Amino acid sequence: MMETLVIYNVPQSKLDFYRDLAKTLGGQMTSTAPETDGEFTIVILVPKDS
């Protein structure tokens, strides 16, 4: 089972950090949506702990 994490206000300079973090946790970054202020909202799926 996967858990969905939505993170708002991510600067472009941090996108690779969050992508690598998701991979390290065994998941993936599934969506990146630009915000009106130049930052991004991202969606990460990670395995849910039992």
SVG drawing of the C-alpha trace seen along z (x, -y; Angstrom):
<svg xmlns="http://www.w3.org/2000/svg" viewBox="-2 -35 21 39">
<polyline fill="none" stroke="black" stroke-width="0.4" points="0.0,0.0 1.3,-3.5 0.9,-6.7 0.4,-10.0 2.3,-13.1 1.4,-16.5 4.0,-19.2 3.3,-22.9 5.6,-25.8 8.6,-23.8 11.3,-26.0 12.6,-24.8 16.0,-24.4 14.6,-21.7 12.8,-19.5 15.8,-17.2 16.1,-16.9 12.5,-15.7 12.8,-13.4 15.9,-11.7 14.2,-11.6 11.2,-9.8 13.5,-7.2 15.5,-6.7 12.2,-6.0 11.2,-3.4 8.7,-5.7 8.5,-8.2 7.5,-11.8 4.4,-11.4 3.4,-15.0 4.9,-18.5 2.5,-21.4 3.7,-25.0 2.2,-27.6 1.5,-31.2 4.3,-32.4 7.0,-30.4 7.2,-27.5 5.7,-24.1 3.3,-21.7 4.6,-18.1 3.0,-14.7 5.1,-11.9 4.0,-8.2 5.9,-6.2 5.3,-2.8 3.1,-2.9 4.6,-1.5 2.8,1.5"/>
</svg>
